[in-house]
Amino acid sequence: MRKVLFSLAMVCALGMVVLSAEAQTQSRSKRVKKLSVKEQLAQERIKSDSLATLVEEYRQRESDWQAAWHREMEARKAVKPVEQFKVDYTPAAADSLAEQLKLKQVNDAMQNFFDKYVCEPVTMDTDASLDSLYAARIKAIVTPIHLPYNEVVRTYIKRYVDGSGLMSRVLARAKYYFPMIEEELLKAGLPVELRALAVVESALVATAVSRVGATGLWQFMPPTGKAYGLEINSMVDERYDPVKSTKAACKHLKYLYDLYNDWSLALAAYNCGQGNVNKALARAGGNPQSFWDVYWFLPSETRGYVPAFIAASYAYVYHQAHNITSAEPPLPIAVDTVHVSRLMHLGQVSSTIDVPNETLKMLNPQYKLDIIPATTKPYTLVLPANRLTEYVTNEAAIFAKDSMYLKEYLNPETVQKKIAQASVTYHKVKSGETLGAIARKYRVTTTQLMRWNGIKNANKLSIGQRLRIEK
């Protein structure tokens, strides 16, 4: 019985599977209706029309883009082309242009300073005297350095603007030295008005030597110069080097200001030393705050130092108001520097390229015997900017002349003789010159001139007389 029932169940199951398969087949046949040929052709025609429309659309876009591109090209052709400036300079011509650019920059900078930043005070005191004018002008100079006006300052102002030609020569040298000095002062974070200190110290003469042996733009004594890293020996004296001595002066001034916290006292100490200023502060008693509080306790020379600084600042700023014009600069304004790594005489350079030996000596006053002693370390050589390429091109020829120019300097006796000669200069007396004027010119005393030249009467000088001046 059980077998019969199982057989019947199997038969029913198979029947249901068959029925399900037939139902699915019928369903597929109902969903997929076979299209007639006419209907298929109609559908293909619709697809073809859509594709043609799309192709036509893209063709139109391409045509529009090409038309726009052609219009732009035609428009460009209608515009006159800008001629290109072709730079085709030789190295020497480029040096010359660099020189002219430097000259223009210096001249424009100075003129811009006087035209835009220096002007008469807007309001003037009702007192129409010269003192009122001087005081108002000085007050208009904006600087962190206190610049008072009094009768002592007035005396020094008159010395600078008296028409002697001093400020005219200072202005000429300022075109060369002031841009460098101002740059170093700014690097050190110091007031640029301190540039006038070099005018007071040396009248911007890099080779100036005082009667006590202070030397260079900033009049360093040997111990102070060495303390700030300046090389001073028989061959090199970097107190004469404008750049290195200026860097040293900035360090010294910064130290003095940090010490006294007052620029007038710092300037006084620069002139007579910290010891004299400290003694003046102690003798003055109370609580002195500035140079003017200890004025009568300072050395006589230092009493005129700060007033001279104020007067030099005034004369530089307001020289046009006194009809003072600049003389011709004695140095080439545009210069550049090369490094020399072997022993070389300046004559090797001047005899090879177009630079006078006197110009080389003025640009490189630190080399006492005109020799760059670059045996163990490199040294700098300053050249006119328009001769830099010529130097580089002829460097081998310059070095090849070392035996010719250095032969006599290899003998120690000759070197000592040259050192002695370098410390002596001579002056030829001209009509109208006095011994006092000559002494001031070389920053020595009349007594020294008389002793060096065996002069008994200072009033008896002969035109053409040759005076020996020891440095």
Phi, psi and omega in degrees: 000316179297320180297320180296314179298319179298319180296318179296321179297317180298317180298318179297317181298315179297323179297318179295321178299315181297317180296321180296317180297318179295324180294319179295319180297316179295323180297317179297322182292329178287321183289316181269102180265124181289123181280151177281167180297321181296319180292319178299319179297323180295316179296317180297324179295320179297315178299318181296320179295320180296318180294321179296320178297318180295316178299317180296322179297315180293324176296322180293318178299315179298319180295317179297319180295317180295321179296318179296320180295318179295321178297319180295319178297319179295321179295320178295321178295328181290335179278134181291124182295143178280128180290129179279135179273114183268122178269117181223065184263147169283160177305322180294320178293323178296320176299319181295319178294322178297321178296314181297321179296317179298316178301316180295319180297317180295312180297317180294321181296316180294315181294322179298321179298312184285330182280322190254329188253353178237122180209167178291147176303145181294317179247137180246148177294149181297339177288120184269009182290167179296325178300318180297320180294312179301314182298319181293321179294315180297321179298331182283349177279108183274118182201151176288352178270125180292124181239083179283164177238135175203184185294332177291315178298319180302319180301317181286327176300316181297327178294322182283333185248020186281002179085012180286345181099355181301308183293331177297318178289322178298316179299322179296315180289330181299329179299330179271314189272323188297319178302319179292316181297315180297320179299315180292322178297317179295319177300323182277356181074030182251157179296134181293341180295346176293350176304328182295342179296325178293332176292316180294318185290313190222003187055029180062033174258110187294338182259013182296141177227127180277171181293341179258005176098003174291141194225148170090184180306321187253006172053057177277138167280155183308313181299318180293318179300315180293325180299332180257021170086012179279135178280125181224110178208195184291336184257327186229136172226099185285359169296335177278341182289114185302317184287309184292322179291327177293319176300317179294319179298321178298317179297317182293316179296320179297318178298316182293322179293319178298331181286317187253342180058029177206127185291326181294321176289324177297319178294320178298317179293327177298325183279310188248358179096156182296323183301315180293322179292318179297321178294320179296320178297319180291319182289329182293330180069181180066224181225070182296137185247344185209176178305320185289338177285337182242015186312309187283354181256002180265160174302150185302321180296321182289334178299331178266356187289307180294316174302322178294323177297316179297318181293321179295321177298316179298312185297323179292314184291319188249026182299329181294328179293342179251016177058036176263127180246158182282138172284177178289129180302132182281349183238151172296128185289319182268115181227165175215169187236138172238158178258135180248130185243018176211161182302131183207140176263142181300333178296332176298325181283309185295334179276351183251320179243169187277069175223118180299147181298324179297323177295317178299320180293322178291325181281339183228061187289350183286344181269102192294327180251018182064022179243133174268107188275056186276068179264325182243347179206155180285151175235162180266150173231121180268130182231155170301139185301329182279005178240006184296310181296322179298322178295311182299318181296324185255018184301319180297318179293325178294312181293331181293345182267009186298321181294327181290317187266338185257356184304312184290340183272354179279346177271120182304323180295320179294320180298315179298322178296318179294323179296318179295319179293324182293339182270003181233137174228167183231147180234133178263120185293132178252168181298131178090351181281145175245162181297323179295319180294320178295319179299317179295323181299318183262007177057046174233180180259159177298321179300319178296317179299318180295320181291316182295333186246007178063034181273128180268325182238116183294342183270357182250091175242146179251140177297130182092354179297139183260118183255134177273132180231118180266140181256000000 
